[in-house]
Amino acid sequence: MRILGIDPGYALVGYGLIDYDGYTPKIVDYGVISTPKEETLPNRLYVIYKTLKKIIEVYKPDVVSIEELFYFKNQKTIIPVAEARGVIVLTCKECGLDVYEYTPLQIKQALTGVGRAEKQQVQFMVKTLLGLDKIPKPDDAADAVAAALCHSQISPKINFNKL
């Protein structure tokens, strides 16, 4: 199974792809979709849509695992990030993919065994579980890979978070 993990945002959208055979996850690719800050929000959302659609066409994932918006420190960016997340979910559904949502707590729990784990602990587990030499950068990409790994650890058969 090929899993596309997504860390939603509107300046940077992290993505990470893993292949999972039921035993061992393997990294396929990771990175970020970057939108120009001088562009309007509608143009930035369009960049996210077009780029994500291309990633899906190239890598052909079986499912998508996306981080839920759970808590937000910056009140100014919550609405644009939520709008970007909507575009991301719609793009995935338009491409015929099942989308599974996980809270940051669920992702941390799946990777470290502790729901309140620090970001560095999660990143260390991403590196360790995939046998990587270094932690994926930037952080948005590492968070997306963590979302994909989370889905590999939680059986979709008992997951009620599917959109």
C-alpha positions in Angstrom: 0.0 0.0 0.0 1.3 3.5 -0.9 0.3 6.1 1.7 0.5 9.9 1.0 0.9 11.8 4.3 0.0 15.5 4.3 0.8 18.2 6.8 -1.6 21.0 5.8 -0.7 24.7 5.5 -0.9 27.4 2.9 2.7 28.8 2.8 4.1 25.2 3.0 2.2 22.0 2.6 4.3 19.0 3.7 3.9 15.7 1.8 5.5 12.3 2.4 5.0 9.1 0.6 5.7 5.6 2.0 5.2 2.1 0.8 3.9 -0.3 3.4 3.7 -4.0 3.0 2.2 -4.7 6.4 5.6 -5.2 8.0 8.2 -2.6 6.9 7.5 1.0 5.8 9.8 2.3 3.0 10.2 6.0 2.1 9.3 6.9 -1.5 9.6 10.6 -1.5 8.9 13.7 0.7 9.0 17.5 0.3 6.9 20.6 0.5 4.5 22.4 -1.8 5.6 26.1 -1.4 3.4 29.0 -2.3 4.7 32.5 -3.0 3.8 34.8 -0.2 3.4 37.8 -2.5 0.5 35.9 -4.2 -3.2 36.3 -3.1 -4.7 33.5 -1.1 -6.9 32.2 -4.1 -3.7 31.9 -6.2 -1.9 30.1 -3.4 -4.7 27.7 -3.0 -4.6 27.1 -6.8 -0.9 26.3 -6.6 -1.6 23.8 -3.8 -4.3 22.2 -5.9 -2.3 21.9 -9.1 0.9 20.7 -7.4 -0.9 18.2 -5.2 -2.8 16.8 -8.2 0.5 16.3 -10.0 2.1 14.5 -7.0 -0.9 12.2 -6.9 -0.7 11.5 -10.7 3.1 10.8 -10.5 3.1 8.6 -7.3 -0.3 7.1 -7.5 -0.9 6.6 -3.7 -3.6 4.2 -2.5 -4.7 6.3 0.5 -4.1 9.7 2.1 -3.4 10.4 5.7 -3.8 14.1 6.7 -3.2 15.8 10.0 -6.3 17.4 11.5 -6.3 21.0 12.6 -6.4 20.6 16.3 -4.9 23.6 18.0 -3.6 26.8 16.5 -1.4 29.4 18.2 -1.8 32.1 15.5 -5.4 33.2 15.1 -4.5 35.1 11.9 -3.6 32.0 9.9 -6.2 29.5 11.1 -8.7 30.4 8.4 -6.3 30.3 5.4 -4.8 27.0 6.7 -8.3 25.6 7.0 -9.1 26.7 3.5 -5.9 25.1 2.2 -6.8 21.9 4.1 -10.2 22.0 2.3 -8.5 22.3 -1.1 -6.2 19.4 -0.2 -9.0 17.1 0.9 -11.1 18.0 -2.1 -8.1 17.4 -4.5 -7.6 14.0 -3.0 -11.2 13.0 -3.2 -11.4 14.3 -6.8 -8.5 11.9 -7.5 -10.6 9.0 -6.1 -8.6 8.6 -2.9 -9.8 7.7 0.6 -8.7 10.3 3.1 -8.0 9.5 6.7 -7.7 12.2 9.4 -5.5 12.0 12.5 -5.0 14.4 15.3 -1.5 15.4 16.3 -2.1 13.4 19.5 -2.9 10.2 17.4 0.2 10.7 15.2 2.5 11.1 18.2 0.9 8.1 20.0 1.3 5.9 16.9 4.9 6.8 16.4 6.3 7.1 19.9 3.7 5.5 22.2 3.2 8.8 23.9 0.5 11.2 22.8 2.2 14.2 24.3 5.6 13.4 22.8 7.9 16.3 21.7 8.4 17.1 18.0 12.0 15.9 18.2 10.9 12.5 19.5 8.4 12.1 16.6 11.1 13.2 14.1 13.6 10.7 15.6 11.0 7.9 15.2 10.4 8.9 11.5 14.1 8.6 10.9 14.4 5.3 12.8 11.3 3.6 11.5 12.3 4.3 7.9 16.0 3.6 8.4 17.0 7.1 7.2 20.4 8.7 7.7 18.8 12.0 8.7 15.5 13.5 9.6 13.5 14.7 6.6 13.6 18.5 6.2 11.9 20.9 6.4 9.8 20.1 9.5 6.6 20.2 7.4 7.9 17.2 5.3 8.8 15.3 8.4 5.3 15.9 9.8 3.8 14.6 6.6 5.9 11.4 6.7 4.8 11.0 10.3 1.2 11.2 9.2 1.8 8.5 6.6 3.5 6.3 9.2 0.6 6.8 11.6 -1.8 5.4 9.0 0.5 2.4 8.5 0.3 1.7 12.2 -3.5 2.0 12.6 -5.7 -0.4 10.8 -8.1 1.3 8.3 -10.6 -1.5 9.1 -11.1 0.0 12.5 -10.5 3.6 11.7 -13.6 5.8 11.8 -11.7 8.9 10.8 -12.2 8.3 7.0 -13.6 11.1 5.0 
